[in-house]
Amino acid sequence: MQVDGVQSHIPVLPEETIEYAMPWTCGAMRVIDGTVGYGGHSSLILKKNPEALLLGIDRDRGALASSKERLAFAGNRVQLTHGNFSTLAERAAEIGWIKVDSILLDIGVSSPQIDTPERGFSFRFDAPLDMRMDRGSRLSAADIVNTWSGEELTRIFREYGEIREAKKLANAILREREVEPVTTCGKLAEICEKVLGKPGRRTGPPAPTLPFQALRIDVTSELDELEKALESAVNLLNPGGRLSVISFHSLEDRIVKRFFQEMAVSCKCPPGYPVCICNWQPKLEILTKKPVTASADELAVNSRSACAKLRSAKRINN
Ligand SMILES: C[S@@+](CC[C@H](N)C(=O)[O-])C[C@H]1O[C@@H](n2cnc3c(N)ncnc32)[C@H](O)[C@@H]1O
């Protein structure tokens, strides 16, 4: 999709996200958008609070170039940097920010990434199998599919795709790659269909959905990066500051939910201790008891919001 000639992406849960990530309409707030992407959420944040300063991070240089154009209206209130959100504290320190007031992560794949065949994320195109968000990084999905052992492939499909027939799928890939390397999304999708496809079934996601998700999680180290980012984010926030995360599949959402719960408990002593000896101070107050999901109106105009779940929490104490 193009907006004003700039490659674009419709931000999911726009109003809900801004309500949590930028509840203030004035005041010189410091905000980190760790997945600035195409600048959708960031532009709403900067417009809602004309005094807010924003540091936008993304590991995709193409996305950063688009957000630079989309956020140009905010002038020097915006700084953009190429990097991984797991290093957000270091990126903030580089511009002299020791504490910030809001951190947003909208994790997952953007529309331009998924809709550009050469990026190799989607089984809808018969393009080279790639899936790197940072095209300078070493390992692509094709490297994994063609060089990793059957056990490693089985583990990826089981852990990151929660696929019951993980071993069967891994074995089918091993057989195919003995004949010739599996280098395209189309070839891999065909193998997934053969192993996991249910002839005649009309409901549920297409057979390649979960294997492609599993490979993407491994190529991008999404879950590890998310865990590191959450730890670092909570220490970077000022009291009253917000941490908001939008995730798109249950593995990510589970990590966010558990992290928030762990940071919100008032005591970490083993159950049954007569008095508290842990001295644990809760660091977060959970603002979204249940994840916020898209309204019917949003679903009607942006089908990609169907899987989005927003969780937000407020930093307490020091
Ligand atoms: C769903 S898009 C974000 C869209 C953005 N909120 C907007 O409104 O335009 C996700 C973005 O996160 C980036 N991304 C994913 N994992 C990342 C990571 N570990 N570090 C930095 N950026 C990451 C992707 O490159 C992509 O541009």
Ligand as a Chemical Component Dictionary entry (heavy atoms), coordinates in Angstrom:
data_LIG
# 
_chem_comp.id                   LIG 
_chem_comp.type                 NON-POLYMER 
_chem_comp.pdbx_formal_charge   0 
_chem_comp.three_letter_code    LIG 
# 
loop_
_chem_comp_atom.comp_id 
_chem_comp_atom.atom_id 
_chem_comp_atom.alt_atom_id 
_chem_comp_atom.type_symbol 
_chem_comp_atom.charge 
_chem_comp_atom.model_Cartn_x 
_chem_comp_atom.model_Cartn_y 
_chem_comp_atom.model_Cartn_z 
_chem_comp_atom.pdbx_ordinal 
LIG C1  C1  C 0  4.006  -4.493 12.527 1  
LIG S1  S1  S 1  5.358  -3.527 11.998 2  
LIG C2  C2  C 0  5.245  -2.049 12.907 3  
LIG C3  C3  C 0  4.393  -1.017 12.236 4  
LIG C4  C4  C 0  4.351  0.321  12.931 5  
LIG N1  N1  N 0  3.816  0.237  14.271 6  
LIG C5  C5  C 0  3.532  1.303  12.101 7  
LIG O1  O1  O 0  2.479  1.735  12.586 8  
LIG O2  O2  O -1 3.930  1.622  10.989 9  
LIG C6  C6  C 0  6.651  -4.315 12.822 10 
LIG C7  C7  C 0  8.004  -3.685 12.577 11 
LIG O3  O3  O 0  8.862  -4.180 13.593 12 
LIG C8  C8  C 0  10.131 -4.388 13.040 13 
LIG N2  N2  N 0  10.784 -5.367 13.919 14 
LIG C9  C9  C 0  10.433 -6.646 14.148 15 
LIG N3  N3  N 0  11.250 -7.204 15.061 16 
LIG C10 C10 C 0  12.129 -6.216 15.418 17 
LIG C11 C11 C 0  13.217 -6.163 16.332 18 
LIG N4  N4  N 0  13.567 -7.227 17.059 19 
LIG N5  N5  N 0  13.870 -4.986 16.483 20 
LIG C12 C12 C 0  13.512 -3.891 15.751 21 
LIG N6  N6  N 0  12.512 -3.889 14.847 22 
LIG C13 C13 C 0  11.827 -5.043 14.696 23 
LIG C14 C14 C 0  9.868  -4.869 11.639 24 
LIG O4  O4  O 0  10.969 -4.626 10.797 25 
LIG C15 C15 C 0  8.644  -4.049 11.259 26 
LIG O5  O5  O 0  9.007  -2.866 10.570 27 
# 
loop_
_chem_comp_bond.comp_id 
_chem_comp_bond.atom_id_1 
_chem_comp_bond.atom_id_2 
_chem_comp_bond.value_order 
_chem_comp_bond.pdbx_ordinal 
LIG C1  S1  SING 1  
LIG S1  C2  SING 2  
LIG S1  C6  SING 3  
LIG C2  C3  SING 4  
LIG C3  C4  SING 5  
LIG C4  N1  SING 6  
LIG C4  C5  SING 7  
LIG C5  O1  DOUB 8  
LIG C5  O2  SING 9  
LIG C6  C7  SING 10 
LIG C7  O3  SING 11 
LIG C7  C15 SING 12 
LIG O3  C8  SING 13 
LIG C8  N2  SING 14 
LIG C8  C14 SING 15 
LIG N2  C9  SING 16 
LIG N2  C13 SING 17 
LIG C9  N3  DOUB 18 
LIG N3  C10 SING 19 
LIG C10 C11 SING 20 
LIG C10 C13 DOUB 21 
LIG C11 N4  SING 22 
LIG C11 N5  DOUB 23 
LIG N5  C12 SING 24 
LIG C12 N6  DOUB 25 
LIG N6  C13 SING 26 
LIG C14 O4  SING 27 
LIG C14 C15 SING 28 
LIG C15 O5  SING 29 
# 
